[in-house]
């Protein structure tokens, strides 16, 4: 996962997936980040942090002591709220935020 994130970062993220416009939610998320306010819940932030570390849903569930199904739901919410289409994009997003 780390190699994938590094490769994705070095090539630069596309502005929109497959030429489509970014969802309004993604734009709102960026505006929220600029203001220093996260659109994610504290638990979603926890899950995003573990995604950035390269953990699978099963591993995240173990670390956070929650059900794997709950992790899957949190991942779906994270991707939707941030206007992202993959875990790799979420990991890159989290990595960029830490800088």
Number of C-alpha atoms within 10 A of each C-alpha: 15 13 9 14 19 15 11 16 16 9 8 10 12 9 10 13 12 7 8 8 9 14 14 12 16 17 14 15 19 17 14 14 13 10 9 9 11 15 19 17 12 10 12 18 16 15 23 26 18 20 22 20 15 19 16 15 20 14 15 23 19 12 13 14 9 12 13 17 12 12 22 16 11 21 20 16 15 23 18 15 18 23 22 20 14 12 20 20 20 22 24 21 18 18 17 10 9 8 5
